Amino acid sequence: MNPHQIIAKVMGVAQVKSFTKPEEVRFFPKGKLELIHIGGIMIGRATFEPGWRWSTSLQPLMNTKSCLAPHFQYHVSGIVHILMDDGLEFDCHPGDLSLLPSGHDAWVVGDEPAVVVDFQGMLDYANPA
């Protein structure tokens, strides 16, 4: 088998899906999460409204000190401020990629909703079950 055949065998068949038809939608205070399963993984598009903050919108639902979901994200719009449990702080802007390990808080900066596509941490996000 050549390398392209090996990759095709591992990846399976070609697929196209769209967030215009998510397979699942989860709503939470000041936000929503749209989920799609593709290529054996779950990808989520989260929309966070102005005023959203993990520690006030989701912490009561998840009942953990901070967000324990690791994230690998592409930031589509808006600004999200991240505060890691170890004290590291930074802003994520449209066009940024972020890799966040477990243990952080986050909130929307400004008056524009933040939209983030997450390739890693959405399986249990906003889902206390």
C-alpha positions as CSV (number, residue, x, y, z in Angstrom):
1,M,0.0,0.0,0.0
2,N,1.2,3.5,-0.8
3,P,1.0,6.3,1.9
4,H,-2.2,7.7,0.4
5,Q,-3.9,4.3,0.5
6,I,-2.8,3.8,4.2
7,I,-4.2,7.3,5.1
8,A,-7.5,6.6,3.2
9,K,-7.9,3.2,5.0
10,V,-7.3,4.8,8.5
11,M,-9.6,7.8,7.7
12,G,-12.4,5.8,6.2
13,V,-14.8,7.2,3.6
14,A,-15.0,10.9,2.7
15,Q,-17.5,12.8,4.7
16,V,-19.0,16.3,4.6
17,K,-21.1,17.8,7.5
18,S,-22.2,21.3,8.4
19,F,-22.9,23.2,11.5
20,T,-26.0,24.4,9.8
21,K,-27.4,20.9,10.6
22,P,-25.7,19.9,14.0
23,E,-26.4,16.5,15.3
24,E,-26.8,17.8,18.9
25,V,-27.3,21.2,20.4
26,R,-26.7,22.0,24.1
27,F,-27.9,25.3,25.6
28,F,-26.4,26.9,28.7
29,P,-26.7,30.4,30.2
30,K,-25.5,32.9,27.7
31,G,-24.4,30.3,25.2
32,K,-24.9,27.2,23.1
33,L,-22.8,24.3,21.7
34,E,-23.5,22.7,18.4
35,L,-22.0,19.2,17.9
36,I,-21.1,17.2,14.9
37,H,-19.5,13.7,14.7
38,I,-17.2,13.3,11.8
39,G,-14.2,11.0,11.1
40,G,-14.7,9.3,14.4
41,I,-14.4,12.4,16.5
42,M,-16.8,15.0,17.9
43,I,-16.3,18.7,16.9
44,G,-18.1,21.5,18.6
45,R,-18.9,25.0,17.7
46,A,-19.6,27.1,20.8
47,T,-21.2,30.5,20.7
48,F,-20.7,32.6,23.9
49,E,-22.8,35.7,24.3
50,P,-21.4,38.9,25.9
51,G,-21.4,38.4,29.6
52,W,-20.7,34.7,29.4
53,R,-18.1,33.3,31.8
54,W,-17.4,29.7,32.4
55,S,-17.3,30.1,36.2
56,T,-20.8,31.7,36.3
57,S,-22.5,30.1,33.3
58,L,-21.2,26.5,33.5
59,Q,-19.5,25.9,36.8
60,P,-22.9,25.5,38.6
61,L,-23.9,23.0,36.0
62,M,-20.6,21.0,36.0
63,N,-19.9,21.4,39.7
64,T,-16.1,21.6,39.3
65,K,-13.7,24.3,40.5
66,S,-12.7,25.2,36.9
67,C,-13.2,23.8,33.4
68,L,-11.7,20.4,33.3
69,A,-12.2,19.8,29.5
70,P,-9.0,20.2,27.5
71,H,-9.5,22.2,24.4
72,F,-7.9,22.6,20.9
73,Q,-9.8,25.5,19.4
74,Y,-10.0,27.8,16.4
75,H,-11.4,31.2,17.3
76,V,-13.8,32.4,14.7
77,S,-15.1,35.7,16.1
78,G,-15.1,37.7,19.3
79,I,-12.5,37.8,22.1
80,V,-12.2,35.2,24.8
81,H,-10.0,35.8,27.9
82,I,-8.5,32.7,29.4
83,L,-7.3,32.4,33.0
84,M,-5.5,29.1,33.7
85,D,-5.5,27.6,37.2
86,D,-1.8,28.3,37.4
87,G,-2.3,32.0,36.9
88,L,-1.4,32.3,33.3
89,E,-3.8,34.8,31.5
90,F,-4.2,35.7,27.8
91,D,-6.7,36.7,25.2
92,C,-7.8,34.7,22.1
93,H,-8.8,36.7,19.1
94,P,-10.4,35.8,15.7
95,G,-8.0,33.7,13.7
96,D,-6.1,32.4,16.8
97,L,-5.7,28.7,17.7
98,S,-5.6,27.8,21.4
99,L,-4.6,24.7,23.2
100,L,-5.9,24.6,26.8
101,P,-5.2,21.8,29.2
102,S,-7.7,21.1,32.0
103,G,-8.0,23.7,34.7
104,H,-9.1,27.1,33.4
105,D,-11.8,29.8,33.5
106,A,-12.8,31.8,30.4
107,W,-15.0,34.8,29.5
108,V,-16.1,36.9,26.7
109,V,-14.4,40.3,26.4
110,G,-16.5,43.2,25.0
111,D,-19.9,43.3,23.4
112,E,-19.5,40.8,20.5
113,P,-20.4,37.2,20.8
114,A,-17.4,34.8,20.7
115,V,-17.6,31.8,18.4
116,V,-15.1,29.0,18.8
117,V,-14.7,25.7,17.0
118,D,-13.2,23.0,19.3
119,F,-11.6,19.8,17.9
120,Q,-11.0,18.2,21.3
121,G,-12.9,19.0,24.4
122,M,-16.6,19.0,23.6
123,L,-17.7,15.5,24.3
124,D,-18.8,16.3,27.9
125,Y,-18.9,20.1,27.6
126,A,-22.0,21.5,29.2
127,N,-23.3,18.0,29.8
128,P,-23.3,17.0,33.5
129,A,-24.7,13.5,32.8
